[in-house]
Amino acid sequence: MDVLQITLFTLAIALAGTLLILPPGIALAWLLARPAWPGKAAVETLVALPLVIPPVATGLILLKLVGRRGPLGSFFENMLGIEIVFTWKAVLIATAVMSFPLFVRTARVAFEEVDPRFNQVARTLGAGPWDAFFTVTLPLAARGLLAGAVLAFARALGEFGATIMIAGVIPGETITLALGIYHHVQLGRDAEASVLLAISIALAFGALWLSERLVRKNA
């Protein structure tokens, strides 16, 4: 894969992974922003685990789940004929899992900043719970949710540890910018690695700058 192909593949995977986590991430963040409920602390801890355990450990867990002998991997391969490990689908899963905690944490803060009185007013005017959520709460939290999505996208761009565990380094199939840097360094191609490094920094800087701008305007 050349530099352009690797860059486009990385952007496509990061975007797809971010879009994939939005529906469950928004739902979970909204639940976590609600007042205390049984098991809330345990769920918060479980969601945050990928942020604190080694990425390769998360990758190993995913490998056990989606590998050919894993419960999910065997189901997809035997029932649907879909092979996951060492394919682009494994890259997508790894980036989505590693980005999920960052999005949920940012989105939860966005929901917590929405004044509940607006929701209560909507309910007194006859709006149902879902109507109040989609017409009041979600629009008011939109900027924070977008900031979280951009932050998750930035995290997906640089994902390495979990990805290499379940996707490997397969030219033309699984190489992202992070894996490309590692691959070229292993082969002694420092010039190619430096180009990918520069692209990675530029993309990450742009995404983080945009996320920061959104958060500051939300404050």
DOMI-51992 format. One record per residue (C-alpha): residue in one letter; x, y, z. Coordinates in steps of 0.5 Angstrom, whole numbers, padded with zeros to 4 digits. Layout:
// residues N
pt aa: A&X: X&Y: Y&Z: Z
...
***
This chain:
// residues 219
pt aa: M&X: 0000&Y: 0000&Z: 0000
pt aa: D&X: 0003&Y: 0007&Z: -0002
pt aa: V&X: 0002&Y: 0013&Z: 0003
pt aa: L&X: -0004&Y: 0015&Z: 0000
pt aa: Q&X: -0008&Y: 0009&Z: 0000
pt aa: I&X: -0006&Y: 0008&Z: 0008
pt aa: T&X: -0008&Y: 0015&Z: 0009
pt aa: L&X: -0015&Y: 0014&Z: 0006
pt aa: F&X: -0016&Y: 0007&Z: 0009
pt aa: T&X: -0014&Y: 0010&Z: 0016
pt aa: L&X: -0019&Y: 0016&Z: 0015
pt aa: A&X: -0025&Y: 0011&Z: 0012
pt aa: I&X: -0024&Y: 0006&Z: 0018
pt aa: A&X: -0023&Y: 0012&Z: 0023
pt aa: L&X: -0030&Y: 0015&Z: 0020
pt aa: A&X: -0033&Y: 0008&Z: 0020
pt aa: G&X: -0031&Y: 0006&Z: 0027
pt aa: T&X: -0034&Y: 0013&Z: 0030
pt aa: L&X: -0040&Y: 0012&Z: 0026
pt aa: L&X: -0041&Y: 0005&Z: 0029
pt aa: I&X: -0040&Y: 0007&Z: 0036
pt aa: L&X: -0045&Y: 0014&Z: 0036
pt aa: P&X: -0052&Y: 0010&Z: 0037
pt aa: P&X: -0050&Y: 0006&Z: 0043
pt aa: G&X: -0045&Y: 0011&Z: 0046
pt aa: I&X: -0051&Y: 0016&Z: 0046
pt aa: A&X: -0055&Y: 0012&Z: 0049
pt aa: L&X: -0050&Y: 0009&Z: 0054
pt aa: A&X: -0048&Y: 0017&Z: 0056
pt aa: W&X: -0055&Y: 0019&Z: 0057
pt aa: L&X: -0056&Y: 0013&Z: 0062
pt aa: L&X: -0050&Y: 0015&Z: 0065
pt aa: A&X: -0052&Y: 0022&Z: 0066
pt aa: R&X: -0058&Y: 0020&Z: 0069
pt aa: P&X: -0059&Y: 0020&Z: 0077
pt aa: A&X: -0056&Y: 0014&Z: 0081
pt aa: W&X: -0058&Y: 0007&Z: 0079
pt aa: P&X: -0056&Y: 0000&Z: 0081
pt aa: G&X: -0050&Y: -0002&Z: 0077
pt aa: K&X: -0048&Y: 0005&Z: 0075
pt aa: A&X: -0041&Y: 0005&Z: 0078
pt aa: A&X: -0040&Y: -0002&Z: 0075
pt aa: V&X: -0042&Y: 0000&Z: 0068
pt aa: E&X: -0038&Y: 0007&Z: 0068
pt aa: T&X: -0032&Y: 0003&Z: 0070
pt aa: L&X: -0033&Y: -0003&Z: 0065
pt aa: V&X: -0034&Y: 0003&Z: 0060
pt aa: A&X: -0027&Y: 0006&Z: 0062
pt aa: L&X: -0023&Y: 0000&Z: 0062
pt aa: P&X: -0020&Y: 0000&Z: 0055
pt aa: L&X: -0017&Y: 0007&Z: 0057
pt aa: V&X: -0013&Y: 0004&Z: 0063
pt aa: I&X: -0011&Y: -0003&Z: 0061
pt aa: P&X: -0006&Y: -0004&Z: 0056
pt aa: P&X: -0009&Y: -0004&Z: 0049
pt aa: V&X: -0005&Y: -0010&Z: 0047
pt aa: A&X: -0009&Y: -0013&Z: 0053
pt aa: T&X: -0016&Y: -0011&Z: 0050
pt aa: G&X: -0014&Y: -0013&Z: 0043
pt aa: L&X: -0012&Y: -0020&Z: 0046
pt aa: I&X: -0020&Y: -0020&Z: 0049
pt aa: L&X: -0022&Y: -0018&Z: 0043
pt aa: L&X: -0018&Y: -0024&Z: 0039
pt aa: K&X: -0021&Y: -0029&Z: 0044
pt aa: L&X: -0028&Y: -0026&Z: 0043
pt aa: V&X: -0028&Y: -0026&Z: 0035
pt aa: G&X: -0023&Y: -0031&Z: 0033
pt aa: R&X: -0025&Y: -0037&Z: 0030
pt aa: R&X: -0025&Y: -0041&Z: 0036
pt aa: G&X: -0029&Y: -0035&Z: 0040
pt aa: P&X: -0036&Y: -0035&Z: 0041
pt aa: L&X: -0037&Y: -0029&Z: 0037
pt aa: G&X: -0032&Y: -0031&Z: 0031
pt aa: S&X: -0034&Y: -0038&Z: 0031
pt aa: F&X: -0042&Y: -0035&Z: 0030
pt aa: F&X: -0040&Y: -0030&Z: 0025
pt aa: E&X: -0036&Y: -0035&Z: 0021
pt aa: N&X: -0040&Y: -0042&Z: 0021
pt aa: M&X: -0047&Y: -0038&Z: 0021
pt aa: L&X: -0046&Y: -0032&Z: 0016
pt aa: G&X: -0039&Y: -0034&Z: 0013
pt aa: I&X: -0036&Y: -0028&Z: 0015
pt aa: E&X: -0029&Y: -0028&Z: 0017
pt aa: I&X: -0026&Y: -0023&Z: 0022
pt aa: V&X: -0019&Y: -0023&Z: 0025
pt aa: F&X: -0014&Y: -0021&Z: 0020
pt aa: T&X: -0018&Y: -0017&Z: 0016
pt aa: W&X: -0021&Y: -0010&Z: 0015
pt aa: K&X: -0027&Y: -0012&Z: 0020
pt aa: A&X: -0022&Y: -0013&Z: 0025
pt aa: V&X: -0019&Y: -0006&Z: 0024
pt aa: L&X: -0026&Y: -0003&Z: 0025
pt aa: I&X: -0028&Y: -0007&Z: 0031
pt aa: A&X: -0021&Y: -0005&Z: 0035
pt aa: T&X: -0022&Y: 0002&Z: 0033
pt aa: A&X: -0029&Y: 0002&Z: 0035
pt aa: V&X: -0028&Y: -0001&Z: 0042
pt aa: M&X: -0022&Y: 0004&Z: 0043
pt aa: S&X: -0025&Y: 0010&Z: 0041
pt aa: F&X: -0032&Y: 0008&Z: 0045
pt aa: P&X: -0030&Y: 0010&Z: 0052
pt aa: L&X: -0027&Y: 0017&Z: 0050
pt aa: F&X: -0034&Y: 0019&Z: 0046
pt aa: V&X: -0038&Y: 0016&Z: 0052
pt aa: R&X: -0034&Y: 0020&Z: 0057
pt aa: T&X: -0035&Y: 0027&Z: 0053
pt aa: A&X: -0042&Y: 0025&Z: 0051
pt aa: R&X: -0044&Y: 0024&Z: 0058
pt aa: V&X: -0041&Y: 0031&Z: 0060
pt aa: A&X: -0045&Y: 0034&Z: 0055
pt aa: F&X: -0052&Y: 0031&Z: 0057
pt aa: E&X: -0050&Y: 0033&Z: 0064
pt aa: E&X: -0050&Y: 0040&Z: 0062
pt aa: V&X: -0057&Y: 0040&Z: 0059
pt aa: D&X: -0061&Y: 0044&Z: 0064
pt aa: P&X: -0067&Y: 0039&Z: 0066
pt aa: R&X: -0072&Y: 0044&Z: 0067
pt aa: F&X: -0072&Y: 0045&Z: 0059
pt aa: N&X: -0074&Y: 0037&Z: 0059
pt aa: Q&X: -0079&Y: 0038&Z: 0064
pt aa: V&X: -0082&Y: 0044&Z: 0061
pt aa: A&X: -0083&Y: 0040&Z: 0054
pt aa: R&X: -0086&Y: 0034&Z: 0058
pt aa: T&X: -0091&Y: 0039&Z: 0061
pt aa: L&X: -0093&Y: 0042&Z: 0054
pt aa: G&X: -0095&Y: 0035&Z: 0052
pt aa: A&X: -0088&Y: 0032&Z: 0049
pt aa: G&X: -0087&Y: 0024&Z: 0051
pt aa: P&X: -0080&Y: 0022&Z: 0053
pt aa: W&X: -0078&Y: 0020&Z: 0046
pt aa: D&X: -0080&Y: 0027&Z: 0043
pt aa: A&X: -0077&Y: 0031&Z: 0049
pt aa: F&X: -0070&Y: 0027&Z: 0048
pt aa: F&X: -0070&Y: 0028&Z: 0041
pt aa: T&X: -0073&Y: 0035&Z: 0040
pt aa: V&X: -0070&Y: 0038&Z: 0047
pt aa: T&X: -0064&Y: 0034&Z: 0050
pt aa: L&X: -0061&Y: 0032&Z: 0044
pt aa: P&X: -0060&Y: 0039&Z: 0040
pt aa: L&X: -0058&Y: 0042&Z: 0047
pt aa: A&X: -0052&Y: 0037&Z: 0047
pt aa: A&X: -0051&Y: 0037&Z: 0040
pt aa: R&X: -0044&Y: 0041&Z: 0040
pt aa: G&X: -0041&Y: 0037&Z: 0046
pt aa: L&X: -0043&Y: 0030&Z: 0042
pt aa: L&X: -0040&Y: 0033&Z: 0036
pt aa: A&X: -0034&Y: 0034&Z: 0040
pt aa: G&X: -0034&Y: 0027&Z: 0043
pt aa: A&X: -0035&Y: 0024&Z: 0036
pt aa: V&X: -0029&Y: 0028&Z: 0034
pt aa: L&X: -0024&Y: 0026&Z: 0040
pt aa: A&X: -0026&Y: 0019&Z: 0038
pt aa: F&X: -0024&Y: 0020&Z: 0031
pt aa: A&X: -0018&Y: 0022&Z: 0033
pt aa: R&X: -0017&Y: 0016&Z: 0038
pt aa: A&X: -0019&Y: 0012&Z: 0032
pt aa: L&X: -0013&Y: 0015&Z: 0027
pt aa: G&X: -0008&Y: 0013&Z: 0032
pt aa: E&X: -0010&Y: 0006&Z: 0035
pt aa: F&X: -0005&Y: 0001&Z: 0035
pt aa: G&X: -0004&Y: -0004&Z: 0040
pt aa: A&X: -0011&Y: -0007&Z: 0040
pt aa: T&X: -0011&Y: -0007&Z: 0032
pt aa: I&X: -0004&Y: -0011&Z: 0031
pt aa: M&X: -0007&Y: -0016&Z: 0036
pt aa: I&X: -0013&Y: -0018&Z: 0032
pt aa: A&X: -0011&Y: -0015&Z: 0025
pt aa: G&X: -0004&Y: -0016&Z: 0024
pt aa: V&X: 0000&Y: -0012&Z: 0019
pt aa: I&X: -0002&Y: -0015&Z: 0012
pt aa: P&X: 0000&Y: -0010&Z: 0007
pt aa: G&X: -0007&Y: -0008&Z: 0002
pt aa: E&X: -0011&Y: -0011&Z: 0008
pt aa: T&X: -0010&Y: -0008&Z: 0015
pt aa: I&X: -0005&Y: -0003&Z: 0015
pt aa: T&X: -0007&Y: 0004&Z: 0018
pt aa: L&X: -0002&Y: 0010&Z: 0019
pt aa: A&X: 0000&Y: 0007&Z: 0026
pt aa: L&X: 0001&Y: 0000&Z: 0023
pt aa: G&X: 0005&Y: 0003&Z: 0017
pt aa: I&X: 0010&Y: 0007&Z: 0022
pt aa: Y&X: 0011&Y: 0000&Z: 0025
pt aa: H&X: 0012&Y: -0004&Z: 0019
pt aa: H&X: 0017&Y: 0001&Z: 0016
pt aa: V&X: 0021&Y: 0002&Z: 0022
pt aa: Q&X: 0021&Y: -0006&Z: 0022
pt aa: L&X: 0024&Y: -0006&Z: 0015
pt aa: G&X: 0029&Y: 0000&Z: 0016
pt aa: R&X: 0025&Y: 0004&Z: 0012
pt aa: D&X: 0026&Y: 0010&Z: 0016
pt aa: A&X: 0024&Y: 0015&Z: 0010
pt aa: E&X: 0017&Y: 0012&Z: 0009
pt aa: A&X: 0016&Y: 0012&Z: 0017
pt aa: S&X: 0017&Y: 0019&Z: 0017
pt aa: V&X: 0012&Y: 0021&Z: 0012
pt aa: L&X: 0007&Y: 0017&Z: 0015
pt aa: L&X: 0009&Y: 0020&Z: 0022
pt aa: A&X: 0008&Y: 0027&Z: 0019
pt aa: I&X: 0001&Y: 0025&Z: 0017
pt aa: S&X: -0001&Y: 0022&Z: 0023
pt aa: I&X: 0001&Y: 0028&Z: 0027
pt aa: A&X: -0002&Y: 0033&Z: 0022
pt aa: L&X: -0009&Y: 0029&Z: 0022
pt aa: A&X: -0009&Y: 0028&Z: 0030
pt aa: F&X: -0007&Y: 0036&Z: 0031
pt aa: G&X: -0013&Y: 0038&Z: 0026
pt aa: A&X: -0018&Y: 0033&Z: 0030
pt aa: L&X: -0016&Y: 0035&Z: 0037
pt aa: W&X: -0016&Y: 0042&Z: 0035
pt aa: L&X: -0023&Y: 0042&Z: 0032
pt aa: S&X: -0025&Y: 0038&Z: 0039
pt aa: E&X: -0022&Y: 0043&Z: 0043
pt aa: R&X: -0026&Y: 0049&Z: 0039
pt aa: L&X: -0032&Y: 0045&Z: 0040
pt aa: V&X: -0032&Y: 0044&Z: 0047
pt aa: R&X: -0030&Y: 0051&Z: 0049
pt aa: K&X: -0036&Y: 0054&Z: 0045
pt aa: N&X: -0040&Y: 0049&Z: 0049
pt aa: A&X: -0037&Y: 0052&Z: 0055
***
